[in-house]
Amino acid sequence: MASPRIAGVGMVPFSTPSKSQSYDVMGEAAARAALADAGIDYHLVQQAYVGYVYGDSTCGQAALYGLGQTGIPIVNVNNNCSTGSSALFLARQAVESGMADCVLALGFEQMQRGALGSAWSDRPTPFDRFDEVRDRIQGVSEAPMAAQYFGGAGAAYAEKYGLAHDTFAKIAVKARKHAANNPYAVFRDAITVEEVLASPQIYGPLTRLQCCPPTGGAAAAVICSPEFAARHGLTADVAIKAQAMTTDFASTFDTTDMTRVIGYDMAQAAADQVYAQAGVGPEDIRVVELHDCFTTNELLTYESLRLTPEGTAEKFIAEGDNTYGGRVVTNPSGGLLSKGHPLGATGLAQCAELVWQLRGRAEARQVDGVNLALQHNLGLGGACVVTLYEKVG
């Protein structure tokens, strides 16, 4: 069976919570943009999968009913920070299985200021099992929850391999350089390593400028079969060549290594599945959008995706192999660190960026000679989605 195609993508500029529109307005705008990019009307969409983390039930309907009330199945998806890619995963499955010819994947988030937290205090949190392992490994802290996890993982890696104190900070500087060319990004001003290190300490090696900001935003993609594209005269020249979703293995919890607690093994397993499905290797990849919620996770993800061998990420960064002119351009959009991280929208914003790259329409961000593009979207709790896109004739 031929690979499902991305017929259209769209997103709205991401913004800080104080400047964000409401989720339904952003979601409708992103969906309209994706449909316009595809060149089809909403009435041709047969199913929709809508992702968000913070919101009441059926927010997806509230966003899409502005496009029309067509009676189609609208499924609301919540898989923490991998929510957008989880919606894409379900949409791709629906098309690939033949259950639908044209499906919309939409993700949005209307976030509040400050660190992430639980909305419920009267029931067990999904992080109880994770917290027990974290506390056993590194103890309890008053720092924000996510920073404890990813900062702790970065500290463990730095101790194991003896990293220079500014290695993680260089990733934040690179993110801003890339975001300077992205009109959808929140933070586009250049920063220096010195400014990154001088920003307030959060946890372990993490300073404030090494942590992604709470953000409002929305993004969407139209996924269709090649037959649907041909029937409607669509230019659908980007295919989902391979995709995998993994959840936690026993190694997440039976460990003394914080890098395992934050999803290293499930990311690596998903990437390995994708490479095997597609018959390609990491050496074939020239552009990646990966889940840089913190600088520490970007560094770890270089290795979990096998872009560089274990223990060599510092050299990979120092030699510029993670940016333009190097081996693989990571996060040409600016990533979560600079573009922003509206949880439900992130995976679909990554999709949009890579589709633009494959189409040769990324303007000043364009990576030369792109035929394959890799996406990595991670959510603690946990789930990881890795997707490989291919430019097709």
N, C-alpha and C positions, 0 to 999 in steps of 0.2 A: 504494500500500500504506500502511495506517495505521501511524503511528509506534509503535515498541515502547514499552511502559509499564514504569515502575518500580512493582512491586507491593509491595515492602517493602524497608526499609533497617534496618541495625543496626550498632552498634559497641560497643566496650568503652571505658571511660575510659583515656586515654593516661597513661603513667607514665614516670618516669625508669628507666634500666636497672636500678638497684639494687632497684626495687620491681616490676619487670615480671614477669608470669607467662611461662611458656614459650609458644613460638609456637603449638603445637598446642592448648593450652588457650584462648588468646586467640582463635585462628581459629575453633575450634568454637563458642565463646560468641557471637562476632559473627555467624556463619552462623545459629545458632539464633535470635538476635534478629531477623535479617532475615526468616527464615521465619515467625516468630511475628507479626511486623508485617504480613506479607503474608496470613497466615491459612491457610497450606498446610503440608503435611508434606513432608519431604525426598524421599519416594518419588515425588513429582510432578516433581521437578527432573530434566531430561533431559541436561543438560551442566553442567559447572562449569569456570570459568577462575579460577585461583588465583595471585595475585601475591606475590612476596617477592624480596628482593635478596640477603640474606645467609642461606644455608642450603643443605643438601644437596638433591639431586634428590628429587623426589616428596614434598616437605614438604606439598604440597597434599593428597595422599592421607592423610597422617598426621593432618592437621587434620579432614578431612571424614569419615574412616572412623568417627569417634566418633558421627556422625549415622546411620550405617548403611553397609553395603556393598551398594550397589545395582547395581554393574556399569557405571555411566554413565561416559562419557569425562570425565576430569579432566585438564585441561591446565595445566601450570605455566608461569608467565610471569615474565620478568625483563627490565625495560626501564628500569633504574636508577630515578630518583626519579619517573618517570611510570608506574611499574609498575601501580599500582592502576587508573589510568585506561586503561591498555593492556588489562587484563583486562576492564574494562567495555566497551571498544571491541570486543573479540572477542565478548563475550556479546551485545552489541547487534547485531552483524553476523549472528550465528547465528539470532537471532529474526527480524530483518528479512528475511533471505534465505529464511525458511520452513523452515530445516533443523531448528529446534527451537521449541517453543512456550513453554518455561519454562527459564531458565538462571540459574545462580547465579554471581555475580562476588564473589570474596573476596580480600582483601589483608591481610597481616599482616607484622610485623617484630619480631624479638627482637634488639635492638641492644646493642652494647657501649659503654662510656663512651669519650669522646674523639672526635677528628675522624675522618671517613670515610677509609678506606684500602683498598688492594687486598688481596685474600686470596691472591693468587698472585704469586710473585716469579721464577718460572722460565719465564715466557712474556711475549710483548708485551702491554702494557696497551692497552685500547681508547682510552686518552687520549693515546697517543703523538703522534698527528697534532695534537691540540688543544694539547698541551704545547709542541710546536715553535712553534706560532703565538703562544701566550702568552709564551714565552721571548723570541721575536723582538720582541714589542711592548713588554713591560714588564720583562724580565729574570727571573732566578731568585730565589726567596725561600724561607726556611725555614718560612713560615706554612703553615697547613693548605691543602691543595690547593683545595678548593671556595671558601675565602675569598679565595684569590689570584684566582680567576676572577671571582667576583661582586664582590669588593672592587675589583678592577681595572676592571671595567665601570662601577661607581659612580664611581670616581675620574675615569674618562674623561668620563662624562656631566657630572659636577660642574665639570670644567675647561672643557668646551665651553660650558656654559650659565651658569657663574658662580654656583653654588648657595651659599646661606647654610650655615654650618657645621653648623647644627642641623636641616637639612631631613630628612635620613634618620632622625635620632633621633626625630622626631615620629611616624614610622610605627610605631616600636616602642612608643611611648606609646599610640597608638591601638589597637594589637593587644591590649595588656593591658586596656584599657577594655572591649573587646569580649569578651575571654576571661573577664572577671569574671562574666559571665552564662552561662557554658558549663560545666556540670558534668563534661564530658568532657575539659576542657583541663588541662594540666599546671601552667601558670603563670597564676595568676588575681589576683595582688596588683598593685596599681597601681604604676607607676614614673613618674618625672619625666624630662624632657629632660636635666636636669643629671645625674641618676643614669645615664642611658644613656651620655652622653658621658664620664662619669668611670669607667665600667667598663673593664677591661683592653683595650688596643688589640690588634686582631687583624691587620688588613691594610687599607691605604688608609683610607677613611672608616669602616670597620667596627670597632665595639667589640663586646665579648662579648654585650651585651644586644641587639645587632642581628643576631645569628646564631641560627638555629633550633637547638634542643637535640637530641641523640640520644635517641630515645624508643622505648618499646615500645607496641604497640597493634595493633588489628585492626578492620576494618570490612567490610561486605558489602552487596550489593544483589541483589534478585530481579528479573530482567527477564523480561517475558512479552509475548505478543501480546495485542491487545485481545480477540480471540476466546477465548483461554485465560482471560482475566480474566472475561469474561461467562459462560463455561461453568461456572466455579467460584465465581461470585458474589463476586469480589474487587473491592474499591474501589481501582482502579488509575487514579487521576486525575492522575498526573504522567507526561508523555510525554517521550521523548528526541526533541526536534524536529529537531535537527541535530547532527552530530558530525564532527570531522575529526582525523586524525593526520598530522603531518608529521615528517620527519627533516631533517637538515642539508642546506643548499644549499651550492654552491661559495662563496657569500659568507661562510660561517662561517670559511673558511680563507684565502681570498684577500682579506685585509683588514688594516688597521692599527687597527681599532676593536674594543675588547674587548666592546662591547655586542653585536656580531655573533657573537663567539666563544661567548658564553653563551646563544645561541639566540633573539635578538630577531627575526631574520627568519623562523625557522620558527614562532614564536608568532604573529607577525603574519599569516603565510600561513594558518595554521590558523584563526585568528579570521575572516579575510576569507572563507574557504571556508564557515564556519558561517553568517556573516551572509548570504551569497549563497544558501545552501541554504534558509535559513529565511525569507528575504524580510524581514528586519528589519535595523536598524542599531544601533550602540552606544548611540545616544540612547534606544533603547527598553529598555535594561537598567537595572534598579534595584538589583540585588544580584549580587555576584560573589564566588566563592571562587577566589582566584588563588594562584599558587605563590610565596609570600613566604619562601623559604628564607633570604634575607637581606633587610634593609630595602632595599638597593640594587635587588634584583630586583623588589620590589613596585613601586617608583617606575618602573622601566623598563617594567614590564608594564602600567601605566596607559596608556602610549603605544603599546605593541605591540598591545594590544587595542583601541586607538583610543577609549578612554574620554575622553581629552583629547588635543589635537593635540601633535605632537612639539615639545619644548622648553617645554611649559607645565605639566609635572607639579608643579613647585614651587608655582605659583599654585593648582593643583588642591588641593594639600595645605593650603596656607595658608588657603584659603577654606572648608575643611571639606567639600569636595565628595566626599571619600572615606569619609564616615562618616554616621551618622544625622543627618537634617536637611539633608544635602547632596544632590548629584546622584545618587550611586550608593554604596551601602554595600559596602565592600570587606572581605572576610573577617569577617563577623559572628561566626564561630566563634572568632575570635582568631588564625586562620591558623596556619601552621607555626611562626611565631615564638613563639606563646604556647600554642596547643593542643598543639604537638609535631609531629614529623615522623618517624614510623615508616615508612620508605621505601615498602614495599609497600602499606601501608594508606592513605596520604595521599589518593590519588585517590578512593578509595571513601568516606573520611570527608568529603571535600568534597561528594561526591554526597549523602551522608546529610543534611548540613547544608542543602543546597539543596532537597532533597525536603521536609524539615521546614518550610522557609520557604514553599514553594509550597502546602503543606497548611495553613499558618497555625498550625503547632504548634511554633514556635521559641521560645515563651514570651517571656522578657524580651529575647531577641535579635531578635524578629520585626520584619521590615521591612514597612511598610505598603504595601498595594496591589501585591503581587508576583504577576505572571502569567508572567513570564519570568525565568530565572536562568541565569547564565553561569558555567562552570567552566573553569579553566586549570591544567594540570598538566604540569610541565616536567622532563625528565631530561637531564642532560649526557651526551653520548656519541653520538647524542643523539636525543631524541624529544619531541614536544609533542602533547598531546591537549587539544582545546577542545571542550566539550560545551554545548549549549543545551537546557535543560529548559523545558517549558511546562505550565502548569496547564490541564487539559482537563475538560470536563463528563462 
